[in-house]
Amino acid sequence: MNLRVLFASVHCYVDPSSGAALATRDLLELLAARGHDCRALTAGVLDYEQETSLEAVLGTMGMPYRRARAMLDDGAEVGIIDLDLGGVRATVLPTASSRPGRAPDLAESNRLLGLVDDVLKRFRPQVLLTYGGHPASLELMRRAKRLGIAVVFHLHNFAYEDRSAFVDTSAVLVPSKFSSRFYERRLGLASTAIPNPLCVRRVVAPEPEPQYLVFVNPQPTKGVTIFARIAAELDRRRPDIPLLVVEGRGTADWLARVSLDLSGLGNLHRMANTPDPRDFYRLGRAVLVPSLWRESFGRVAAESLANGLPVLASDRGALPETLGDAGFLFSIPERFTPASPAVPTAREVAPWVATIERLWDDSDWEAEQRTRARIAADRWDDDRIAREFEAFFGNLVGVG
């Protein structure tokens, strides 16, 4: 069975700030490594909180790319960026703005749709994989459906409140059973749950130097207020436990907005946003994932397990499912939400702090938790995940 899969969306295929984009790239490269023909065609919309240059992102990631010109059927010529990544040819249409809501504008949307028409005609994919509710994304799904192409919407979040985005889909994919149950209840929407793949070579640090308690992407949704209280308590009780805050979509500036003064903490360290997660997993001894929103998967949690790192996580969304039999789950009172500036009390984070202290003080128990993490990560074995996706796509197009 050989599949031809096209990923097309307004959301940039090579966006390191987007878990959905990272999961898509891992999936296409996994399928390409197994002999399937995969391509990507997207606009340049990124998930960063601020305007961000696409070329600067590509430069930081060390991705070689080519500037090129493409001729549309109406005779118009457009500038594009071409990349070859892991056996996948990716084409990106740069946009004037990188921010969702501003891009792509009408003219850019029409250029993207022109490029989509061309690749549908020349590449003739059996499956169109997409996500996003932008009008251009909805239109490209309609065009693929009219050509008899199976349209798969890969639903990575909980933002959809009606079924309008799914009218032209053949099937909906979600990364967790939690997500599937959620949308069945909210919209009566049927979906198939397959965990996001993990590219081990991109996320597992080969030479670990475990030192820090790591917190990635400091922003309200990820539980920056919960982290702030844990950090303050550890500074008071255990200043010997060093903390590492890794910037992502959110920057360390969020720590200054919390109603708790962390300026005097001597155990708090910062790492700037990095396109290579091995940079911080290499230094990690345990990882905090105190999310305040519903996680549809929990990529940081899964990557941490793959690195053999104990994960301390909230029980929001799919995080219990992602952790499985590894790590530690903690309930956070419902009053703590991404929109609330409230910081928990020392008593409310005491179970988190006690677990961290034991990990640092009990080496045998820490080793046991590391082993549990690695065993749990076996669920993302490449062959196992690839077979699930191959069977799913194969059933849609009648091959296999």
Disulfide bonds with the S-S distance in Angstrom:
none
